[in-house]
Amino acid sequence: MSNLGFDTYEPWSGEQRPLYLAPMAGVSDLPYRLLAKECGADITITEFTNSTALSREATASWRKMESDPREQPFIPQIFGGEMDDMVKAATMLQESADVIDLNFGCPAPKVTSICAGAALMGEPQRLVTMVENIVEAVDVPVTAKMRLGTGQGPNNAVNICQSLEKVGAQRLCIHGRTLRQRYSGIAYWGTIQTAVNAVEVPVVANGDITDANSARLCLEQTNASGLMIGRAAIGRPDVFAQIKVGLGWMEKEELPWVSQYEGEWDTLSETSQAFASRRWCWDRYITLCRETTGLAKQTMQRHAIAFSKGLPGAKSVRTLMHELTDVNESAQAISEFLKPISEG
Ligand SMILES: Cc1cc2nc3c(=O)[nH]c(=O)nc-3n(C[C@H](O)[C@H](O)[C@H](O)COP(=O)(O)O)c2cc1C
């Protein structure tokens, strides 16, 4: 498996294929991407960033484009409705990027209203020309992430994939929902399967992959060249490892939160295991924040709520986040909260 994820495969027969942490605004910050990699993600992508802001050298947008030597490949994702800004931002990014990913999937009105994100699927010729211009302007591989279509009229993801392959896109990712659906309904993987058969470049499947079982079903149905996981990885970066263990791609004993118990892991209750794995991930996240971006209150609060979701007593985390103003104190308090029951 190459580390850039450009391998294509025969129909799936159980072998390992790359797992991607989905680009997620407000979630996939640099320390979280590094954590996901330590938890089994093979490839990470930044949250989407406005190409117009990047082309105007906006500091806040460029801060989102920071990487670290441990993040390889570094794949920034950009969006925008202005052709020139998209080309300019991609050109500016190629110095640091290993691959540049283009967003044609965002359904947020503030994005679609400028004819960017998934709205561009309603103007397929413009979308394809945009990708063509970017491919011509940069020396790094260009990839694209899209939905099934806009949901108005027939879905066009497969046609767009074929056109993008012709103009030089090197990997395509399809989220099995339309723009109209946003996040409702069940992701439809049938179109991803059709796209896999219709193009030579790798196609990554996305939508409703949440565990080893859904990962297996999706690979069996689509034969995709990789799986991208979004919401199931929010607060649960260990989902990548769980999938790999469940599909026989790695041993449970290799997981750092298991190995720290030196053979005692299976004696813990399921709840204690949930606390223990999340605590390991939380402590690592905080360390990675300190090593890279620093601790940011708002981001940390969001992650803290996600990390504790579903655990007994999770409500107290919101109160803690409210009461504590110092980020270091908050980080420590969450770590204490996540201490497995068996350890008091
Ligand atoms: C909070 C959140 C933020 C997202 N931000 C982005 C983004 O910046 N770029 C993008 O291409 N998709 C974004 N998405 C969509 C996801 O990458 C993914 O396509 C979608 O969640 C479906 O996958 P899932 O069923 O595994 O969650 C976002 C989704 C969520 C939930």
The ligand as an SDF file (V2000), in Angstrom:
LIG
                    3D

 31 33  0  0  0  0  0  0  0  0999 V2000
  -18.8090   18.5790   11.2640 C   0  0  0  0  0  0  0  0  0  0  0  0
  -18.5710   18.2160    9.8240 C   0  0  0  0  0  0  0  0  0  0  0  0
  -17.7260   19.0060    9.0540 C   0  0  0  0  0  0  0  0  0  0  0  0
  -17.4960   18.6770    7.7110 C   0  0  0  0  0  0  0  0  0  0  0  0
  -16.6050   19.4290    6.9860 N   0  0  0  0  0  0  0  0  0  0  0  0
  -16.2500   19.0230    5.7240 C   0  0  0  0  0  0  0  0  0  0  0  0
  -15.2100   19.6770    5.0190 C   0  0  0  0  0  0  0  0  0  0  0  0
  -14.5850   20.6390    5.5060 O   0  0  0  0  0  0  0  0  0  0  0  0
  -14.9080   19.2220    3.7760 N   0  0  0  0  0  0  0  0  0  0  0  0
  -15.5740   18.1430    3.1940 C   0  0  0  0  0  0  0  0  0  0  0  0
  -15.2500   17.7540    2.0780 O   0  0  0  0  0  0  0  0  0  0  0  0
  -16.5560   17.5090    3.8630 N   0  0  0  0  0  0  0  0  0  0  0  0
  -16.8930   17.9110    5.1110 C   0  0  0  0  0  0  0  0  0  0  0  0
  -17.8160   17.2010    5.8100 N   0  0  0  0  0  0  0  0  0  0  0  0
  -18.4130   15.9910    5.2070 C   0  0  0  0  0  0  0  0  0  0  0  0
  -17.5950   14.7420    5.5920 C   0  0  0  0  0  0  0  0  0  0  0  0
  -16.2740   14.8340    5.1000 O   0  0  0  0  0  0  0  0  0  0  0  0
  -18.2520   13.4600    5.0580 C   0  0  0  0  0  0  0  0  0  0  0  0
  -18.3140   13.5480    3.6580 O   0  0  0  0  0  0  0  0  0  0  0  0
  -19.6560   13.2480    5.6060 C   0  0  0  0  0  0  0  0  0  0  0  0
  -19.7070   13.4800    7.0000 O   0  0  0  0  0  0  0  0  0  0  0  0
  -20.1650   11.8270    5.3000 C   0  0  0  0  0  0  0  0  0  0  0  0
  -19.3320   10.8590    5.8920 O   0  0  0  0  0  0  0  0  0  0  0  0
  -19.7540   10.1070    7.2710 P   0  0  0  0  0  0  0  0  0  0  0  0
  -21.0780    9.4240    7.0280 O   0  0  0  0  0  0  0  0  0  0  0  0
  -18.6270    9.1410    7.5240 O   0  0  0  0  0  0  0  0  0  0  0  0
  -19.8800   11.1560    8.3120 O   0  0  0  0  0  0  0  0  0  0  0  0
  -18.1080   17.5430    7.1300 C   0  0  0  0  0  0  0  0  0  0  0  0
  -18.9710   16.7750    7.9210 C   0  0  0  0  0  0  0  0  0  0  0  0
  -19.1970   17.0830    9.2460 C   0  0  0  0  0  0  0  0  0  0  0  0
  -20.1090   16.2090   10.0530 C   0  0  0  0  0  0  0  0  0  0  0  0
  1  2  1  0
  2  3  1  0
  2 30  2  0
  3  4  2  0
  4  5  1  0
  4 28  1  0
  5  6  2  0
  6  7  1  0
  6 13  1  0
  7  8  2  0
  7  9  1  0
  9 10  1  0
 10 11  2  0
 10 12  1  0
 12 13  2  0
 13 14  1  0
 14 15  1  0
 14 28  1  0
 15 16  1  0
 16 17  1  0
 16 18  1  0
 18 19  1  0
 18 20  1  0
 20 21  1  0
 20 22  1  0
 22 23  1  0
 23 24  1  0
 24 25  2  0
 24 26  1  0
 24 27  1  0
 28 29  2  0
 29 30  1  0
 30 31  1  0
M  END
$$$$
